[in-house]
Amino acid sequence: MRRRILLKSVAAGLLSLGLFSSAAMAANETLKIGFVGVTSGPAASWGISNQRSMETRAAWINETGGFKIGDKTYDIEIVAFDDQKDPKRAIAGMEKMAQEGIHYVVGPNVDDGAAAVRPVAEQNGIMYFPYAFPQSLYTAPASNAVLGMVANYQSGPAIYKYLKAEKGVKKVAFIAANESDPLSQRDGGVKAAKDLGLEVVSDSVTYQVDTTDFMPVLLPVLRTRPDLLVLSGVSPANAPQLIRSAREAGYEGIISTETAQDAQVLKEGAGKLANGFISVGGASTPEMASDMMREFVERYTKMFGEYNDESNTKVYALEYILETIKADPAGITDVEVFKKTMDTFEVANPYMNGDAKMKYVGTSSFGQKRQVAVPLVVNVYEDGEFKTLFVAEVD
């Protein structure tokens, strides 16, 4: 009897020790990465794509054991804040990140928000990765913001040059919402078009973001008979309405934008009338996508029931943050170390086939490396989905 009790005690002790060891091995530290961006309203799909991309990748990392930085392994936690496309709320979101001791934040998604949070980020040692275009955010003395995508003043010239050479475009008209982001993108587009020798036949017509009848707004623009109609900075919610109105008014020319769009929204809002619409796409094509990118798409779709092509670009910000910290673990709490690491950082790009690299670029546009290197993929919408029109690179 005593022997049986003793054996049971030993077995229980070993089991207990095994459970303790397993728990100890599983108890990774947590690394919080923030997201401050728009996930509601007309521009919601821009921020939703950001947040979902981060959450998909974080869940994947955690499921497979965590992310090793130095001699520690971390589970990744995404702390998200919807700024509702309001600069004041963006500031509140960045302040929340500072209070939680978060040093790396993805977003905001629009110019006003990205500019508004700059003082908070700089005062609290936060690096942030906006999807916003003002060059002042990435040009010295500014140094805490990293552009997470290709800017309109980089994509616009590439699109206009292609359409001039391949489609014979000569006359361009611009229309924009009466907000700072679209107006800024319009002005950049007008300059790029003129620099390429294109005739700008309309560049002053604007509309309010809550417009429901675009026909009266568009008619004066269409009377100029442009070969190309540019919807500067158009939100995913307004794009199909503008496209539908232009086509129903009889416009047969090319329509484009330098902002990313949502194929499902275009399908639901404009249907076949959106065929031929040109926009900036995600930083991957079926030919370029690696097995890891394909798995990301599968995991994202499984988590959220749908996929947004723009997430081919949005997947990169979290990856860049983690890999740059990994290159020098002191950067986990010291963004000055992170900044120094950026200058020489280069690793294989896991989301693309071939010898593509993840590195920081932007010297040509900003005088310093404050932009992630993602391919410029330009899409054309056809029957419910995006197809690749052409691919370029940004320095």
C-alpha positions as CSV (number, residue, x, y, z in Angstrom):
1,M,0.0,0.0,0.0
2,R,2.8,2.4,0.9
3,R,4.6,1.6,-2.3
4,R,1.4,2.4,-4.3
5,I,1.0,5.7,-2.5
6,L,4.6,6.6,-3.1
7,L,4.4,5.8,-6.8
8,K,1.2,7.9,-7.1
9,S,3.0,10.8,-5.3
10,V,6.0,10.6,-7.6
11,A,3.8,10.4,-10.7
12,A,1.7,13.4,-9.5
13,G,4.9,15.3,-8.8
14,L,6.3,14.6,-12.3
15,L,3.0,15.6,-13.9
16,S,3.0,18.8,-11.9
17,L,6.5,19.5,-12.9
18,G,5.7,18.8,-16.5
19,L,2.7,21.1,-16.4
20,F,4.8,23.8,-14.7
21,S,7.6,23.5,-17.3
22,S,5.1,23.7,-20.2
23,A,3.4,26.8,-18.7
24,A,6.8,28.4,-18.1
25,M,7.8,27.7,-21.7
26,A,4.5,29.1,-23.0
27,A,4.7,32.2,-20.9
28,N,6.1,34.7,-23.5
29,E,6.4,38.3,-22.7
30,T,4.0,40.6,-24.5
31,L,5.0,43.3,-27.0
32,K,2.3,45.8,-27.7
33,I,2.1,47.5,-31.1
34,G,-0.5,50.3,-31.6
35,F,-2.8,51.2,-34.4
36,V,-4.5,54.7,-34.6
37,G,-6.6,55.1,-37.7
38,V,-10.0,55.4,-39.3
39,T,-12.2,52.4,-39.1
40,S,-15.6,54.0,-39.4
41,G,-17.2,56.4,-41.9
42,P,-16.6,56.8,-45.7
43,A,-12.8,56.1,-45.4
44,A,-13.2,53.1,-43.0
45,S,-11.9,50.5,-45.4
46,W,-8.4,52.1,-45.3
47,G,-8.1,51.7,-41.6
48,I,-9.9,48.4,-41.3
49,S,-7.4,47.0,-43.8
50,N,-4.6,48.2,-41.5
51,Q,-6.1,46.8,-38.3
52,R,-7.1,43.5,-39.8
53,S,-3.7,43.0,-41.4
54,M,-2.0,43.6,-38.1
55,E,-4.3,41.3,-36.2
56,T,-4.0,38.5,-38.7
57,R,-0.2,38.6,-38.6
58,A,-0.1,38.9,-34.8
59,A,-2.4,35.9,-34.4
60,W,-0.2,34.0,-36.8
61,I,3.0,34.9,-34.9
62,N,1.5,34.0,-31.5
63,E,0.0,30.7,-32.8
64,T,3.5,29.6,-34.0
65,G,5.3,30.4,-30.7
66,G,5.9,34.1,-30.7
67,F,8.5,36.5,-32.2
68,K,12.1,36.2,-30.9
69,I,14.0,39.4,-30.3
70,G,17.4,39.0,-28.7
71,D,17.1,36.3,-26.0
72,K,13.4,36.8,-25.4
73,T,10.3,35.6,-27.2
74,Y,7.2,37.9,-27.4
75,D,3.6,37.4,-28.1
76,I,2.3,40.4,-30.2
77,E,-0.7,42.3,-29.0
78,I,-2.4,44.9,-31.2
79,V,-3.9,47.9,-29.4
80,A,-6.3,49.6,-31.7
81,F,-8.0,53.0,-31.6
82,D,-10.6,54.3,-34.1
83,D,-9.8,58.0,-34.7
84,Q,-13.0,58.4,-36.9
85,K,-10.9,60.5,-39.4
86,D,-10.9,63.2,-36.7
87,P,-7.5,64.8,-35.9
88,K,-8.5,65.5,-32.3
89,R,-9.4,61.8,-31.8
90,A,-6.1,60.8,-33.5
91,I,-4.3,62.9,-30.9
92,A,-6.3,61.2,-28.1
93,G,-5.4,57.8,-29.7
94,M,-1.7,58.6,-29.7
95,E,-1.9,59.8,-26.2
96,K,-3.5,56.5,-25.2
97,M,-0.5,54.7,-26.8
98,A,1.9,56.8,-24.8
99,Q,0.1,56.1,-21.6
100,E,0.3,52.3,-22.3
101,G,4.1,52.6,-22.9
102,I,3.8,51.7,-26.6
103,H,6.6,52.9,-28.8
104,Y,5.5,51.7,-32.2
105,V,2.2,52.7,-33.8
106,V,0.7,52.1,-37.3
107,G,-1.4,54.9,-38.7
108,P,-3.1,57.4,-39.0
109,N,-4.5,56.9,-42.4
110,V,-5.1,60.5,-43.5
111,D,-3.0,63.7,-43.7
112,D,-4.7,65.7,-41.0
113,G,-4.5,63.0,-38.4
114,A,-0.9,62.1,-39.2
115,A,0.2,65.7,-38.9
116,A,-1.8,66.2,-35.7
117,V,-0.2,63.4,-33.8
118,R,3.4,64.4,-34.6
119,P,4.0,66.4,-31.4
120,V,2.7,63.6,-29.2
121,A,4.8,61.0,-31.0
122,E,8.0,63.0,-30.8
123,Q,7.5,64.0,-27.1
124,N,6.8,60.4,-26.1
125,G,9.4,58.5,-28.1
126,I,6.9,56.9,-30.5
127,M,7.7,55.8,-34.1
128,Y,4.6,55.9,-36.2
129,F,3.9,54.5,-39.7
130,P,1.2,56.7,-41.3
131,Y,-0.6,56.2,-44.6
132,A,-0.5,59.9,-45.3
133,F,1.4,62.0,-47.8
134,P,2.6,65.4,-46.5
135,Q,6.3,65.4,-47.2
136,S,7.0,67.5,-44.1
137,L,6.2,64.4,-41.9
138,Y,9.1,62.5,-43.4
139,T,11.6,65.3,-44.1
140,A,14.1,66.6,-41.5
141,P,13.8,67.9,-38.8
142,A,10.9,65.4,-38.6
143,S,12.2,61.9,-38.0
144,N,9.6,59.8,-36.1
145,A,7.2,59.1,-39.0
146,V,7.7,56.4,-41.7
147,L,5.5,56.4,-44.8
148,G,3.9,53.0,-45.0
149,M,3.0,53.0,-48.7
150,V,3.7,54.7,-52.0
151,A,2.7,58.4,-52.0
152,N,0.5,60.1,-54.6
153,Y,3.3,62.3,-55.8
154,Q,5.2,59.0,-56.5
155,S,2.3,57.0,-58.0
156,G,0.6,59.9,-59.9
157,P,3.5,60.6,-62.2
158,A,3.9,56.9,-62.9
159,I,0.3,56.5,-63.8
160,Y,0.1,59.6,-66.0
161,K,3.3,58.6,-67.8
162,Y,1.9,55.1,-68.5
163,L,-1.4,56.4,-69.7
164,K,0.3,59.1,-71.9
165,A,2.5,56.5,-73.5
166,E,0.2,53.5,-73.7
167,K,-3.3,55.1,-74.1
168,G,-2.5,58.4,-75.8
169,V,-3.8,60.6,-72.9
170,K,-3.3,64.3,-73.6
171,K,-6.0,66.1,-71.6
172,V,-6.5,65.6,-67.8
173,A,-9.2,66.9,-65.5
174,F,-9.2,66.7,-61.7
175,I,-12.0,66.7,-59.1
176,A,-11.5,66.5,-55.4
177,A,-13.5,66.5,-52.1
178,N,-13.3,69.9,-50.3
179,E,-10.9,68.5,-47.6
180,S,-7.2,69.0,-47.0
181,D,-6.1,65.5,-48.0
182,P,-7.8,65.3,-51.4
183,L,-7.0,68.9,-52.2
184,S,-3.3,68.3,-51.5
185,Q,-3.4,65.2,-53.6
186,R,-5.1,67.1,-56.4
187,D,-2.4,69.9,-56.3
188,G,0.3,67.3,-56.5
189,G,-1.4,65.5,-59.4
190,V,-1.8,68.7,-61.3
191,K,1.9,69.5,-61.0
192,A,2.8,66.0,-62.0
193,A,0.6,66.1,-65.1
194,K,1.9,69.5,-66.2
195,D,5.5,68.3,-65.7
196,L,4.8,65.5,-68.1
197,G,3.5,67.9,-70.7
198,L,-0.2,67.0,-70.3
199,E,-2.9,69.6,-70.7
200,V,-4.8,70.2,-67.4
201,V,-8.3,71.3,-68.6
202,S,-10.0,71.4,-65.1
203,D,-8.5,71.6,-61.6
204,S,-10.7,73.7,-59.4
205,V,-14.0,71.7,-59.1
206,T,-14.7,70.3,-55.6
207,Y,-17.5,68.5,-53.8
208,Q,-18.5,68.1,-50.1
209,V,-17.9,64.6,-48.7
210,D,-21.6,64.1,-47.8
211,T,-22.7,64.8,-51.4
212,T,-25.2,62.3,-52.7
213,D,-25.9,63.7,-56.2
214,F,-22.6,64.1,-58.1
215,M,-24.1,64.9,-61.5
216,P,-24.2,68.7,-61.0
217,V,-20.6,68.6,-59.7
218,L,-19.2,66.5,-62.6
219,L,-21.0,68.1,-65.6
220,P,-18.7,71.2,-65.7
221,V,-15.7,69.0,-65.5
222,L,-16.9,66.6,-68.2
223,R,-17.6,69.6,-70.6
224,T,-13.9,70.1,-70.8
225,R,-13.7,66.7,-72.6
226,P,-10.7,65.2,-70.8
227,D,-9.1,62.0,-71.9
228,L,-8.4,61.2,-68.2
229,L,-10.6,62.1,-65.2
230,V,-8.7,61.9,-61.9
231,L,-10.6,61.5,-58.7
232,S,-8.0,63.0,-56.4
233,G,-7.8,61.4,-52.9
234,V,-11.3,59.8,-53.3
235,S,-12.6,57.7,-50.5
236,P,-13.7,54.2,-51.1
237,A,-17.3,55.2,-50.4
238,N,-17.4,58.1,-52.8
239,A,-15.5,56.4,-55.7
240,P,-18.3,54.3,-57.0
241,Q,-20.8,57.2,-56.9
242,L,-18.5,59.4,-58.9
243,I,-17.7,56.7,-61.4
244,R,-21.4,55.9,-61.9
245,S,-22.4,59.5,-62.3
246,A,-19.6,60.1,-64.8
247,R,-20.5,57.1,-66.9
248,E,-24.3,57.9,-66.8
249,A,-23.4,61.4,-68.0
250,G,-21.9,59.8,-71.1
251,Y,-18.2,60.1,-70.2
252,E,-16.2,57.4,-72.0
253,G,-12.7,58.3,-71.1
254,I,-10.3,56.9,-68.5
255,I,-11.0,57.4,-64.7
256,S,-8.2,57.0,-62.2
257,T,-7.2,57.8,-58.6
258,E,-3.9,57.6,-56.6
259,T,-5.7,56.1,-53.6
260,A,-6.3,52.5,-52.9
261,Q,-9.8,51.2,-53.3
262,D,-12.0,48.3,-52.4
263,A,-13.2,46.0,-55.2
264,Q,-16.3,44.8,-53.3
265,V,-17.4,48.4,-52.7
266,L,-16.9,49.2,-56.4
267,K,-18.8,46.1,-57.4
268,E,-21.7,47.0,-55.1
269,G,-21.8,50.7,-55.9
270,A,-21.0,50.9,-59.6
271,G,-21.0,47.4,-61.0
272,K,-19.8,47.1,-64.6
273,L,-19.7,50.9,-64.9
274,A,-16.5,50.7,-62.8
275,N,-14.7,48.6,-65.4
276,G,-11.5,50.2,-66.5
277,F,-11.1,52.3,-63.3
278,I,-7.4,52.6,-62.4
279,S,-6.2,52.8,-58.8
280,V,-3.1,52.0,-56.7
281,G,-3.2,48.4,-55.5
282,G,-1.7,46.3,-52.8
283,A,2.1,45.7,-53.0
284,S,1.8,42.3,-54.5
285,T,0.5,40.5,-57.6
286,P,-0.3,36.8,-58.0
287,E,3.0,36.4,-59.9
288,M,5.0,38.2,-57.2
289,A,3.3,36.7,-54.1
290,S,5.3,34.2,-52.1
291,D,3.8,31.2,-50.2
292,M,3.9,33.3,-47.1
293,M,1.8,36.0,-48.7
294,R,-0.7,33.4,-49.9
295,E,-0.9,32.0,-46.4
296,F,-1.5,35.5,-45.0
297,V,-4.4,36.0,-47.4
298,E,-5.9,32.7,-46.4
299,R,-5.5,33.5,-42.7
300,Y,-7.0,37.0,-43.1
301,T,-9.9,35.7,-45.1
302,K,-10.6,32.9,-42.5
303,M,-10.5,35.5,-39.6
304,F,-12.7,38.1,-41.3
305,G,-14.7,36.4,-44.0
306,E,-13.3,38.6,-46.8
307,Y,-10.1,40.1,-48.1
308,N,-9.1,43.5,-49.2
309,D,-6.4,43.8,-51.9
310,E,-5.0,46.8,-50.1
311,S,-3.8,44.5,-47.3
312,N,-1.1,43.3,-49.7
313,T,0.5,46.7,-48.7
314,K,-0.8,47.0,-45.1
315,V,0.8,43.6,-44.1
316,Y,4.2,45.3,-44.2
317,A,4.2,47.8,-41.4
318,L,4.1,45.4,-38.5
319,E,6.7,43.2,-40.2
320,Y,9.0,46.1,-40.7
321,I,8.6,47.2,-37.0
322,L,9.4,43.7,-35.6
323,E,12.2,42.9,-38.0
324,T,13.9,46.3,-37.4
325,I,13.7,45.9,-33.6
326,K,15.0,42.3,-34.0
327,A,18.1,43.7,-35.8
328,D,19.0,45.7,-32.7
329,P,16.9,44.6,-29.6
330,A,17.7,47.9,-27.8
331,G,15.2,49.5,-30.1
332,I,12.3,47.8,-28.4
333,T,12.1,50.8,-26.0
334,D,14.5,53.2,-27.6
335,V,13.3,54.7,-30.9
336,E,16.6,56.5,-31.4
337,V,18.3,53.1,-31.8
338,F,15.5,52.1,-34.2
339,K,16.2,55.2,-36.3
340,K,19.9,54.3,-36.6
341,T,19.1,50.8,-37.5
342,M,16.8,51.9,-40.3
343,D,19.8,53.4,-42.3
344,T,21.4,50.0,-42.9
345,F,18.4,47.6,-42.3
346,E,17.9,45.0,-45.0
347,V,16.3,41.5,-44.8
348,A,14.7,39.2,-47.3
349,N,11.1,40.1,-48.2
350,P,9.0,37.1,-47.0
351,Y,6.0,38.2,-49.0
352,M,7.5,38.3,-52.4
353,N,9.2,35.7,-54.7
354,G,12.7,36.1,-55.8
355,D,15.4,38.3,-54.2
356,A,13.2,41.2,-53.1
357,K,14.3,43.0,-49.9
358,M,12.6,44.7,-47.0
359,K,14.5,48.0,-46.5
360,Y,13.8,51.7,-45.9
361,V,13.8,54.1,-48.9
362,G,12.6,57.6,-49.5
363,T,15.9,59.5,-49.9
364,S,14.8,60.9,-53.3
365,S,11.5,62.3,-51.9
366,F,12.4,63.1,-48.3
367,G,16.2,63.4,-48.1
368,Q,16.3,60.5,-45.5
369,K,15.1,56.9,-45.3
370,R,11.6,57.4,-44.0
371,Q,9.5,55.1,-46.2
372,V,9.0,51.3,-46.4
373,A,10.1,49.7,-49.7
374,V,6.9,48.2,-51.2
375,P,6.4,47.8,-54.9
376,L,4.1,50.3,-56.7
377,V,1.3,48.1,-58.0
378,V,-1.2,49.9,-60.2
379,N,-4.5,48.1,-60.8
380,V,-7.4,48.2,-63.2
381,Y,-10.9,47.1,-62.0
382,E,-12.6,44.5,-64.2
383,D,-15.9,42.7,-63.4
384,G,-15.6,42.6,-59.7
385,E,-11.8,42.3,-59.2
386,F,-8.6,44.1,-59.6
387,K,-6.1,43.2,-62.3
388,T,-2.5,44.3,-62.4
389,L,-1.9,47.1,-64.9
390,F,1.8,47.6,-64.2
391,V,4.4,47.5,-61.4
392,A,7.1,50.0,-60.6
393,E,9.5,50.8,-57.7
394,V,10.2,53.9,-55.5
395,D,13.6,55.0,-54.3
